Amino acid sequence: MNILLRSAVIVDPKSKHHLKKRDILIENGKITKIGASVSNEKNVREIILPNLHISQGWFDPGVSFGEPGFEERETIHNGLTTAACSGFTHVAVNTNTNPVADSKSNIKFLKSKAENHAVNLYPLGTLSVGGKGIDMAELFDMKNEGAIAFYDYKRSISNANLLKIALQYSQGFSGLVQSFPYERSISVNGIVNEEVNSTKLGLKGIPALAEELQIIRDLYILEYTGGQLHIPTISTKKSVDLIKEAKKNKLQVSCSVSINNLFLTDDKLETFDTNYKLLPPLRTSVDTKALLKGLKEGIIDGVTSDHDPMDVEHKKTEFDHAFFGSIGLESCFGALNKLTGVEMAVEGLTRLKPIFGIEKGEISEGMKADLTLFDPEKKWTFTNEDIRSTSKNSAMLGETLKGKPYGVYSNKKLVLAN
């Protein structure tokens, strides 16, 4: 599809047009003309939207769609459409499916379900067979089929030797290993952050130590083996300090933070709303401030929506028995932009691209058009009507957000939310 974007403010520090209002002509998937006023000689479709801003397409390093096995939570097709309307042109899909993606045939299936879509789907393969943390999965075969990293979704690698071997083995093909920071033996049956609120509410706690102890161990292993390690969804102040020190020591470690842990605190638990039952759990304001500072300083490499659709029967139940998880694609940018402002928000949603092997181009003539369209100033309240996901379990319901995506242009396709 050929289009002409009218009066769009370009948010891209790599571009000479950064923060300038421009017309952008896109033909056959490439940016062919950028200027203060571009004539529409070929009579292509013109896109005129209030306070239109564009940036490089956003990347979410950790989303869950359910399919295969849990299609009642979310299908790949609906998940990708939700991602597009939420401003994401690239998503890495987690391994919490049935069966899990632990072989090249599973990876091939996921990629086939995303063919001809505006959003690029990148499968994550499990680190271990069946995601059980015992035997290493077929990492090399999955990498060749298109897996961009290896991750037993939200399951800590209790077997230290498995992580050691995976980090050593994956170096031969530049594989990226992920390790969820959660030492479960420290928090048997824990469901919320262990702090004043957990005690007051009588809910079993997950101490910050459970996360930090796992990170310390994993960093020691990384120092011994070398390789590339990504730590998804850190949530504590101490975790930021640990990763800062590791980067200072030149270890190849990266990390992400969930928008939930940046935007919300465990004060929300007072309502006993199971939408706030998350893993990692919501922490204190001391942690959220440290996480935000870490993101701005580049210690935290990027932000994930941590999109995890969950069916009603596993959320509308007693807090102890409810499953962890919240959807997040639809509200991610509005929450992040409210906290950081537009330039940092865009950076937080694109900075992880090179770490996961995704090209981070620039908005200039001759470049491939991989763009997110949005209004960074729109103030709105997130309600059920804003949810495009099949599941409705959102921790952001009722929150006032700032900034709303219009959609994306990617893979020669334009997808607009309305």
GUGUBA-166778 format. One record per residue (C-alpha): x, y, z. Coordinates in steps of 0.05 Angstrom, whole numbers, padded with zeros to 5 digits, always signed. Layout:
residues N
XYZ/...
END
This chain:
residues 418
+00000+00000+00000/+00026+00069-00020/+00009+00126+00028/+00026+00198+00043/+00030+00217+00116/+00013+00290+00124/+00043+00336+00178/+00075+00281+00219/+00125+00298+00274/+00184+00250+00266/+00211+00222+00332/+00277+00190+00313/+00344+00215+00341/+00380+00180+00284/+00343+00220+00231/+00360+00290+00208/+00285+00303+00213/+00282+00289+00288/+00225+00327+00321/+00207+00363+00256/+00138+00363+00224/+00142+00331+00155/+00102+00298+00099/+00126+00227+00086/+00113+00191+00021/+00116+00115+00024/+00116+00074-00039/+00123-00001-00044/+00142-00006+00029/+00198+00046+00025/+00203+00119+00046/+00213+00155-00020/+00204+00228+00000/+00206+00269+00064/+00194+00343+00062/+00158+00402+00092/+00107+00395+00036/+00105+00334-00010/+00060+00336-00072/+00013+00277-00083/+00028+00268-00157/+00007+00195-00159/-00057+00207-00119/-00039+00157-00064/-00080+00151+00000/-00067+00210+00047/-00065+00199+00122/-00085+00261+00162/-00091+00251+00237/-00093+00300+00296/-00024+00313+00326/+00006+00256+00285/+00074+00233+00308/+00114+00175+00279/+00174+00135+00302/+00209+00071+00285/+00164+00012+00296/+00160-00010+00369/+00184-00078+00394/+00156-00117+00452/+00205-00171+00475/+00153-00213+00513/+00081-00223+00494/+00036-00284+00503/-00021-00303+00455/-00042-00372+00480/-00043-00406+00412/-00030-00464+00405/-00067-00497+00462/-00100-00437+00496/-00137-00404+00439/-00193-00384+00487/-00144-00334+00517/-00118-00305+00452/-00106-00328+00381/-00044-00307+00343/-00085-00270+00291/-00124-00228+00342/-00060-00218+00383/-00022-00190+00324/-00080-00144+00305/-00082-00120+00377/-00007-00108+00375/-00013-00068+00310/-00069-00024+00338/-00025-00014+00400/+00034+00011+00359/+00078-00051+00356/+00108-00075+00291/+00151-00128+00323/+00133-00177+00379/+00171-00235+00410/+00122-00290+00429/+00131-00327+00495/+00131-00402+00504/+00071-00410+00550/+00032-00452+00500/+00011-00524+00494/+00054-00554+00467/+00111-00507+00484/+00157-00484+00428/+00216-00531+00442/+00231-00555+00371/+00240-00527+00301/+00171-00553+00280/+00138-00512+00336/+00177-00450+00314/+00157-00461+00242/+00084-00466+00262/+00085-00400+00299/+00118-00364+00241/+00068-00393+00191/+00010-00366+00232/+00038-00295+00224/+00050-00295+00150/+00026-00234+00111/+00012-00193+00173/+00035-00122+00186/+00066-00143+00252/+00129-00185+00252/+00124-00245+00298/+00189-00272+00328/+00182-00338+00365/+00219-00351+00429/+00241-00424+00438/+00244-00458+00505/+00312-00466+00537/+00295-00536+00561/+00256-00594+00533/+00182-00582+00549/+00203-00521+00589/+00215-00567+00648/+00285-00543+00665/+00319-00611+00659/+00348-00624+00590/+00370-00570+00541/+00324-00562+00481/+00345-00561+00407/+00372-00490+00410/+00412-00491+00346/+00356-00521+00304/+00305-00471+00332/+00353-00413+00319/+00359-00435+00246/+00283-00438+00241/+00274-00368+00267/+00275-00368+00343/+00307-00304+00368/+00320-00325+00440/+00310-00383+00488/+00266-00377+00549/+00227-00422+00596/+00172-00372+00605/+00169-00346+00677/+00202-00410+00702/+00268-00400+00738/+00326-00443+00717/+00338-00480+00782/+00391-00524+00749/+00453-00479+00748/+00490-00528+00703/+00435-00523+00650/+00444-00448+00647/+00520-00456+00645/+00517-00505+00586/+00465-00464+00549/+00508-00401+00554/+00569-00438+00530/+00534-00475+00474/+00496-00416+00447/+00559-00376+00435/+00573-00417+00373/+00513-00387+00338/+00504-00321+00375/+00443-00346+00413/+00409-00304+00466/+00392-00340+00531/+00338-00314+00578/+00333-00330+00652/+00272-00310+00692/+00295-00278+00758/+00257-00318+00810/+00287-00366+00861/+00224-00404+00879/+00252-00439+00940/+00255-00371+00974/+00181-00360+00962/+00142-00424+00965/+00069-00408+00948/+00083-00333+00947/+00032-00291+00909/+00047-00217+00922/+00106-00173+00942/+00130-00188+01012/+00123-00122+01047/+00076-00082+01092/+00016-00092+01047/+00024-00168+01043/+00026-00172+01118/-00033-00125+01127/-00075-00163+01076/-00054-00233+01099/-00026-00253+01031/+00035-00298+01023/+00095-00257+01002/+00148-00260+00947/+00209-00225+00976/+00254-00182+00933/+00309-00231+00953/+00277-00285+00910/+00291-00243+00848/+00358-00215+00869/+00388-00281+00891/+00373-00311+00822/+00403-00252+00787/+00467-00256+00828/+00475-00330+00812/+00461-00320+00738/+00510-00263+00733/+00564-00305+00765/+00551-00360+00715/+00552-00310+00658/+00619-00283+00682/+00646-00354+00681/+00618-00376+00613/+00612-00314+00571/+00555-00311+00522/+00492-00267+00519/+00443-00266+00576/+00377-00228+00578/+00340-00221+00644/+00266-00207+00632/+00221-00164+00676/+00264-00143+00734/+00224-00109+00790/+00268-00087+00848/+00317-00031+00864/+00372-00080+00881/+00363-00115+00814/+00378-00050+00779/+00441-00041+00820/+00464-00113+00805/+00456-00105+00730/+00489-00036+00731/+00550-00067+00763/+00550-00126+00714/+00548-00078+00654/+00604-00038+00685/+00644-00102+00686/+00631-00112+00611/+00586-00173+00618/+00539-00183+00558/+00475-00177+00599/+00411-00140+00582/+00345-00135+00617/+00273-00110+00610/+00220-00084+00656/+00146-00094+00654/+00104-00032+00646/+00063-00057+00705/+00124-00053+00751/+00140+00017+00726/+00070+00045+00732/+00036+00009+00790/+00055-00008+00862/+00031-00060+00912/-00016-00008+00943/-00065-00032+00889/-00072-00098+00926/-00119-00068+00977/-00177-00082+00930/-00160-00156+00925/-00171-00149+00849/-00138-00210+00817/-00118-00167+00757/-00062-00143+00803/-00037-00213+00815/+00025-00210+00772/+00093-00243+00766/+00139-00209+00782/+00093-00180+00834/+00078-00106+00840/+00131-00076+00886/+00137-00011+00926/+00145+00061+00903/+00219+00057+00921/+00226+00002+00869/+00185+00037+00815/+00227+00100+00823/+00292+00060+00817/+00266+00022+00756/+00246+00087+00722/+00315+00117+00737/+00348+00054+00711/+00309+00058+00646/+00327+00130+00635/+00401+00116+00649/+00402+00056+00601/+00415+00004+00655/+00347-00026+00637/+00348-00037+00562/+00275-00036+00546/+00202-00042+00567/+00153-00098+00555/+00078-00097+00560/+00084-00166+00591/+00019-00181+00554/-00010-00245+00585/-00083-00258+00568/-00119-00303+00618/-00189-00332+00613/-00244-00311+00661/-00246-00376+00701/-00173-00367+00722/-00180-00294+00741/-00250-00287+00770/-00236-00329+00831/-00204-00324+00900/-00139-00286+00900/-00099-00346+00924/-00124-00389+00867/-00123-00338+00810/-00070-00345+00756/-00016-00292+00749/-00018-00245+00690/-00048-00183+00657/-00057-00161+00586/-00017-00099+00569/-00008-00084+00495/-00066-00034+00490/-00044+00008+00550/+00032+00002+00547/+00050+00065+00509/+00000+00110+00545/+00027+00088+00613/+00101+00093+00593/+00093+00160+00557/+00059+00189+00619/+00119+00170+00661/+00176+00188+00614/+00154+00234+00559/+00153+00216+00485/+00226+00211+00468/+00243+00164+00526/+00180+00124+00514/+00199+00111+00441/+00270+00094+00463/+00244+00046+00515/+00202+00010+00462/+00257+00005+00410/+00324-00001+00447/+00320-00077+00454/+00315-00089+00379/+00390-00099+00365/+00398-00144+00426/+00345-00191+00397/+00375-00186+00327/+00322-00139+00298/+00345-00083+00253/+00338-00013+00283/+00336+00031+00221/+00321+00104+00215/+00267+00148+00185/+00299+00175+00122/+00290+00172+00047/+00306+00105+00017/+00295+00066+00081/+00244+00011+00093/+00180+00039+00123/+00172+00006+00192/+00132+00059+00229/+00088+00070+00290/+00036+00125+00286/+00013+00158+00350/-00011+00220+00387/+00034+00231+00449/-00011+00284+00480/-00079+00251+00482/-00103+00240+00553/-00152+00183+00563/-00177+00133+00614/-00166+00059+00599/-00232+00021+00601/-00260-00045+00577/-00280-00011+00512/-00206-00001+00496/-00190-00075+00501/-00181-00111+00435/-00154-00175+00466/-00199-00235+00474/-00184-00236+00549/-00200-00175+00591/-00153-00184+00650/-00119-00116+00652/-00083-00086+00712/-00090-00017+00678/-00166-00013+00679/-00187+00055+00705/-00118+00087+00698/-00110+00155+00666/-00059+00150+00609/-00024+00200+00564/-00011+00185+00491/-00048+00137+00445/-00025+00097+00384/-00061+00106+00318/-00031+00042+00289/+00027+00021+00246/+00054+00018+00175/+00097-00043+00166/+00107-00098+00114/+00073-00054+00062/+00010-00054+00104/-00026+00001+00141/-00066-00018+00204/-00104+00036+00241/-00140+00026+00306/-00203+00063+00283/
END
